[in-house]
Amino acid sequence: MRETFMASGTWRLVDLGAVDPYETQAIYEAIGVARSRGLVPDTIVFCQPRNQLVCIGYHQELESEIDLEYCERNRIPIVRRILGGGAVILDSGQQFYQLIASRNNPTIPYGVEDAYAKILAALVRAYRALGIPAEYRAINDVQVRGKKISGNGATVLDDVLIMTGNMILDFDYDTMCNVLKVPSEKFKDKLVRNLREWVTTIRKEIGTLPSLDDLKKILRESFEEELSIGLVPGKLLGHEKAMLEQLVKKYQSKEWLLGPQLEHHELVKKRAVKITGRVRIGEGNFKAKGGLIRVLLEADGDLVSDIMLTGDFWFYPKEKLILLERKLRGVKLDTKILSNTIYRFYREEGIESPGVSPEDVAAAIELAS
């Protein structure tokens, strides 16, 4: 199936309409697994969440980012995705695309940053078809006069690229700010104002909303034109549905929601106690072009004893971030030594982290020391 579809330039289009909040994130992983096994063709999915949810990035520490009491009080589910990036509110005011394709497909550049530019050209085309002067801005944004109008993310699953994003019809600014953990109400008020100035919508730009059918037609045609492909309507196959059902259970579990930082539970516990002598616990935040890097560091003298890296950055393959943390244990807290260690790890493990360099990670660690 794989060779036939790739040779013909034909992809599958699956329009799922409104789906369960947990399914919004499990769908592309289920298809990604099937694609990596050669069971399905390259695919684009259209969907919207049936109910509002908070979606957090793979590398984010839940309790540092989200107001859990607010979400529980308002019955807003929280879902951790396999993609990086930051926390965001998802709801029916957004039309989503999910692109799942072999990295061997010559239509899509192999490098993630180049793939963003190629794929997001379709979003730019779709917005312009609505009369909105959208532009692509590296690394993964579509903007209108400097305002964001589409959020996009990507990950790599085996030999498959997964890229997802949205066209924003309308946006719930107040809830977005309420779900985020912020230091004060004054700060929250400022955040709401900034968000309204920084994020725009189709409604704001053209004063009305197109029908979802019209919007999806425009989006479909834009993908076909920009990627030089044909999209053939299709459905999820039996094995994809079975995988989806399994993944939804995973996404609903407490273990998955708490996330990768569970491996470091001892370090998280130590953060709450006073350390004396040579051993100390430090925290640092560093804003790189590709996102915020949060560091929780245990240092023994001038050496890294233990470390946890979280934040809203992008890191591929995502599972190797834990390996980087292990690699840094015992390394001297020196900018040059840290940078060289991280650079070698990137090279040896084939790491891509758009907008985040080894020097950025080293700078974050130094702030924590």
For each residue, the residues with C-beta under 8 A, 3 or more apart:
1: 4 5 38 39 40 41
2: 5 6 38 41 102
3: 6 7
4: 1 7 8 41
5: 1 2 8 10 11 12 41 42
6: 2 3 9 41 42 102 104 105
7: 3 4
8: 4 5 230
9: 6 107 228 229 230
10: 5 41 229 230 231 232
11: 5 41 42 43 44 101 227 229 230 231 232
12: 5 40 41 42 43 44 231 232 233 234
13: 43 44 45 46 220 231 232 233 234
14: 31 43 44 45 46 233 234 235 236
15: 45 46 47 216 233
16: 19 27 45 46 47 236
17: 46 47 48
18: 47 48 49 50 92
19: 16 23 24 27 47 48 49 50
20: 23 24 49 50 51 248
21: 24 49 50 51 52 53 77 79 90
22: 25 26 53 77 79 248 251 252
23: 19 20 26 27 47 244 248
24: 19 20 21 27 47 49 53 55 79 90 96
25: 22 28 29 55 79 80 81 82 251
26: 22 23 29 30 244 247 248 250 251
27: 16 19 23 24 30 31 45 47 98 244
28: 25 31 32 45 98 100 162 164
29: 25 26 32 33 82 157 162 247
30: 26 27 33 34 236 240 241 243 244 247
31: 14 27 28 34 35 40 43 45 98 100 236 240
32: 28 29 35 36 100 157 158 160 162
33: 29 30 36 37 157 243
34: 30 31 37 39 40 237 239 240 243
35: 31 32 38 39 40 41 42 43 100 101 102 160
36: 32 33 157 158 159 160
37: 33 34
38: 1 2 35
39: 1 34 35 237 239
40: 1 12 31 34 35 43 237 240
41: 1 2 4 5 6 10 11 12 35
42: 5 6 11 12 35 100 101 102 105
43: 11 12 13 14 31 35 40 99 100 101 234
44: 11 12 13 14 97 98 99 100 223 231
45: 13 14 15 16 27 28 31 96 97 98 99 100
46: 13 14 15 16 17 95 96 97 216 219 220
47: 15 16 17 18 19 23 24 27 96 98
48: 17 18 19 92 94 95 96 212
49: 18 19 20 21 24 52 53 90 91 92 94 96
50: 18 19 20 21 92
51: 20 21 77 91
52: 21 49 76 89 90 91 92 172 175
53: 21 22 24 49 76 77 78 79 89 90 91
54: 66 71 76 77 78 79 87 88 89 90 179
55: 24 25 78 79 80 81 87 88 89 90
56: 60 62 65 66 78 79 80 81 86 87
57: 60 80 81 83 84 85 86 87 153 311 312
58: 80 81 82 83 84 155 259 260 318
59: 84 260 309 310 311 312 313 315 318 321
60: 56 57 64 65 80 86 87 259 310 311 312
61: 64 65 259 261 294 308 310
62: 56 65 66 68 78 80 257 258 259
63: 66 68 181
64: 60 61 181 294 310
65: 56 60 61 62 86 87 180 181
66: 54 56 62 63 71 78 87 179 180 181
67: 70 71 178 179 180 181 182
68: 62 63 71 72 78
69: 72 73
70: 67 73 74 76 178 179
71: 54 66 67 68 74 75 76 77 78 179
72: 68 69 75
73: 69 70
74: 70 71 175 178
75: 71 72
76: 52 53 54 70 71 175 179
77: 21 22 51 53 54 71
78: 53 54 55 56 62 66 68 71 257
79: 21 22 24 25 53 54 55 56 251 257
80: 25 55 56 57 58 60 62 251 256 257 259
81: 25 55 56 57 58 153
82: 25 29 58 155 157 162 318
83: 57 58 153 154 155 162 164 314
84: 57 58 59 153 155 291 312 313 314 315 318
85: 57 88 151 153 291 312 313 314
86: 56 57 60 65 291 292 312
87: 54 55 56 57 60 65 66 179 180 312
88: 54 55 85 151 176
89: 52 53 54 55 171 172 175 176 179
90: 21 24 49 52 53 54 55 94 96 166
91: 49 51 52 53 94 172
92: 18 48 49 50 52
93: 168 169 170 171 172 201
94: 48 49 90 91 166 167 168 169 171
95: 46 48 166 167 169 212 215 216 219
96: 24 45 46 47 48 49 90 164 165 166
97: 44 45 46 123 164 165 166 167 219 223
98: 27 28 31 44 45 47 162 163 164
99: 43 44 45 119 161 162 163 164 223
100: 28 31 32 35 42 43 44 45 160 161 162
101: 11 35 42 43 105 107 108 160 161
102: 2 6 35 42 105 159 160 161
103: 108 110 156 159 160 161
104: 6 159
105: 6 42 101 102 108
106:
107: 9 101 227 228 229
108: 101 103 105 115 118 119 161 227
109: 114 115 117 118
110: 103 114 115
111: 114 115 352
112: 115 116 154 156 161 314 316 352 354
113: 116 117 138 139 352 354
114: 109 110 111 117 118
115: 108 109 110 111 112 118 119 154 161 163
116: 112 113 119 120 138 139 140 152 154 163 354
117: 109 113 114 120 121 136 138
118: 108 109 114 115 121 226 227
119: 99 108 115 116 122 123 163 226 227
120: 116 117 123 124 136 140 142 150 152 165
121: 117 118 124 125 136 226
122: 119 125 126 219 222 223 225 226 227
123: 97 119 120 126 127 134 136 142 150 152 165 167 219 222
124: 120 121 127 128 134 135 136 142
125: 121 122 128 129 222 225 226
126: 122 123 129 130 167 215 218 219 222
127: 123 124 130 132 133 134 142 144 149 150 167 202
128: 124 125 131 132 133 134
129: 125 126 218 221 222
130: 126 127 202 205 206 210 215 218
131: 128 205 206
132: 127 128 144 149 202 205 206
133: 127 128 144 145
134: 123 124 127 128 142 143 144 149 150
135: 124 142 143 144
136: 117 120 121 123 124 141 142
137: 141 142 143
138: 113 116 117 141
139: 113 116 289 290 314 354 355
140: 116 120 152 153 154 165 314 354
141: 136 137 138 148 150 151 152
142: 120 123 124 127 134 135 136 137 148 149 150 152 165
143: 134 135 137 146 147 148 149
144: 127 132 133 134 135 147 149 200 205
145: 133
146: 143
147: 143 144 197 198 199 200
148: 141 142 143 151 198 199 200
149: 127 132 134 142 143 144 167 168 199 200 201 202 205
150: 120 123 127 134 141 142 165 166 167 168
151: 85 88 141 148 165 166 168
152: 116 120 123 140 141 142 163 164 165 166
153: 57 81 83 84 85 140 163 164 165 314
154: 83 112 115 116 140 161 162 163 164 314 316
155: 58 82 83 84 162 314 316 318
156: 103 112 160 161 162 316 317 318 352
157: 29 32 33 36 82 160 162
158: 32 36
159: 36 102 103 104
160: 32 35 36 100 101 102 103 156 157
161: 99 100 101 102 103 108 112 115 154 156
162: 28 29 32 82 83 98 99 100 154 155 156 157
163: 98 99 115 116 119 152 153 154
164: 28 83 96 97 98 99 152 153 154
165: 96 97 120 123 140 142 150 151 152 153
166: 90 94 95 96 97 150 151 152
167: 94 95 97 123 126 127 149 150 202 215 219
168: 93 94 149 150 151 171 199 200 201 202
169: 93 94 95 201 202 203 209 215
170: 93 201 202 203 209
171: 89 93 94 168 176 199 201
172: 52 89 91 93 175 176
173: 176 177 192 195 196 199
174: 177 178 192
175: 52 74 76 89 172 178 179
176: 88 89 171 172 173 179 180 195
177: 173 174 180 182 188 191 192 195
178: 67 70 74 174 175 188
179: 54 66 67 70 71 76 87 89 175 176
180: 65 66 67 87 176 177 188 191
181: 63 64 65 66 67
182: 67 177 187 188 191
183: 187
184: 187 188
185: 188 189
186: 189 190
187: 182 183 184 190 191
188: 177 178 180 182 184 185 191 192
189: 185 186 192 193
190: 186 187 193 194
191: 177 180 182 187 188 194 195
192: 173 174 177 188 189 195 196
193: 189 190 196 197
194: 190 191 197 198
195: 173 176 177 191 192 198 199
196: 173 192 193 199
197: 147 193 194
198: 147 148 194 195
199: 147 148 149 168 171 173 195 196
200: 144 147 148 149 168 204 205
201: 93 149 168 169 170 171 204 205
202: 127 130 132 149 167 168 169 170 205 206 209 210
203: 169 170 206 207 208 209
204: 200 201 207
205: 130 131 132 144 149 200 201 202
206: 130 131 132 202 203
207: 203 204
208: 203
209: 169 170 202 203
210: 130 202 214 215 218
211: 214 215
212: 48 95 215 216
213: 216 217
214: 210 211 217 218
215: 95 126 130 167 169 210 211 212 218 219
216: 15 46 95 212 213 219 220
217: 213 214 220 221
218: 126 129 130 210 214 215 221 222
219: 46 95 97 122 123 126 167 215 216 222 223
220: 13 46 216 217 223 224 231
221: 129 217 218 224 225
222: 122 123 125 126 129 218 219 225 226
223: 44 97 99 122 219 220 226 227 229 231
224: 220 221 227 228 229 230 231
225: 122 125 221 222 228
226: 118 119 121 122 125 222 223
227: 11 107 108 118 119 122 223 224
228: 9 107 224 225
229: 9 10 11 107 223 224
230: 8 9 10 11 224
231: 10 11 12 13 44 220 223 224
232: 10 11 12 13
233: 12 13 14 15
234: 12 13 14 43
235: 14
236: 14 16 30 31 240 241 244
237: 34 39 40 240 241
238: 241 242
239: 34 39 242 243
240: 30 31 34 40 236 237 243 244
241: 30 236 237 238 244 245
242: 238 239 245 246
243: 30 33 34 239 240 246 247
244: 23 26 27 30 236 240 241 247 248
245: 241 242 248 249
246: 242 243 249 250
247: 26 29 30 243 244 250 251
248: 20 22 23 26 244 245 251 252
249: 245 246 252 253
250: 26 246 247 253 256
251: 22 25 26 79 80 247 248 256
252: 22 248 249 256
253: 249 250 256 257
254: 257 258
255: 258 262
256: 80 250 251 252 253 259
257: 62 78 79 80 253 254
258: 62 254 255 261 262
259: 58 60 61 62 80 256 262
260: 58 59 263 321 322
261: 61 258 264 265 268 308 310
262: 255 258 259 265
263: 260 322
264: 261 267 268 296 306 308 325
265: 261 262 268 269
266: 269 270 306
267: 264 270 271 281 296 298 306 307 308
268: 261 264 265 271 296 308
269: 265 266 272 273
270: 266 267 273 275 281 298
271: 267 268 281 283 296
272: 269
273: 269 270
274:
275: 270 279 280 281 298
276: 279
277:
278: 300 301
279: 275 276 298 299 300 305
280: 275 298 299
281: 267 270 271 275 296 297 298
282: 295 296 297 299 368 369
283: 271 294 295 296 297 368
284: 294 295 297 364 365 366 367 368 369
285: 292 293 294 295 311 364 367
286: 292 293 295 360 363 364 367
287: 291 292 293
288: 291 292 293 313 355 356 357 360 364
289: 139 355 356 360
290: 139 313 314 353 354 355 356 360
291: 84 85 86 287 288 311 312 313 314 355 356
292: 86 285 286 287 288 311 312 313
293: 285 286 287 288 309 311 313 356 360 361 364
294: 61 64 283 284 285 309 310 311 364
295: 282 283 284 285 286 307 308 309 364 365 367 368
296: 264 267 268 271 281 282 283 307 308 310 368
297: 281 282 283 284 304 306 307 308 365 368 369
298: 267 270 275 279 280 281 304 305 306 307
299: 279 280 282 302 303 304 305 333 369
300: 278 279 303 305
301: 278
302: 299 332 333 334
303: 299 300 330 331 332 333
304: 297 298 299 307 328 329 330 331 332 333 365
305: 279 298 299 300 329 330
306: 264 266 267 297 298 325 329
307: 267 295 296 297 298 304 325 328 329 365
308: 61 261 264 267 268 295 296 297 325
309: 59 293 294 295 321 324 325 361 364
310: 59 60 61 64 261 294 296
311: 57 59 60 285 291 292 293 294
312: 57 59 60 84 85 86 87 291 292
313: 59 84 85 288 290 291 292 293 353 355 356
314: 83 84 85 112 139 140 153 154 155 290 291 352 353 354 355 356
315: 59 84 318 320 321 351 352 353 356
316: 112 154 155 156 351 352 353
317: 156 320 349 350 351
318: 58 59 82 84 155 156 315 321
319: 322 323
320: 315 317 323 324 349 351
321: 59 260 309 315 318 324 325
322: 260 263 319 325 326
323: 319 320 326 327 345 349
324: 309 320 321 327 328 342 345 349 351 361
325: 264 306 307 308 309 321 322 328 329
326: 322 323 329
327: 323 324 331 341 345
328: 304 307 324 325 331 338 341 342 365
329: 304 305 306 307 325 326
330: 303 304 305
331: 303 304 327 328 337 338 341
332: 302 303 304 337 338
333: 299 302 303 304 338 365 366 369
334: 302 337 338
335: 338 339 359 362 363 366
336: 339 340
337: 331 332 334 340 341
338: 328 331 332 333 334 335 341 342 361 362 365 366
339: 335 336 342 343 358 359 362
340: 336 337 343 344 358
341: 327 328 331 337 338 344 345
342: 324 328 338 339 345 346 358 361 362
343: 339 340 346 347 358
344: 340 341 347 348
345: 323 324 327 341 342 348 349 351 358
346: 342 343 349 350 351 353 358
347: 343 344 350
348: 344 345
349: 317 320 323 324 345 346
350: 317 346 347
351: 315 316 317 320 324 345 346
352: 111 112 113 156 314 315 316
353: 290 313 314 315 316 346 356 357
354: 112 113 116 139 140 290 314
355: 139 288 289 290 291 313 314
356: 288 289 290 291 293 313 314 315 353 360 361
357: 288 353 360 361
358: 339 340 342 343 345 346 361 362
359: 335 339 362 363
360: 286 288 289 290 293 356 357 363 364
361: 293 309 324 338 342 356 357 358 364 365
362: 335 338 339 342 358 359 365 366
363: 286 335 359 360 366 367
364: 284 285 286 288 293 294 295 309 360 361 367 368
365: 284 295 297 304 307 328 333 338 361 362 368 369
366: 284 333 335 338 362 363 369
367: 284 285 286 295 363 364
368: 282 283 284 295 296 297 364 365
369: 282 284 297 299 333 365 366
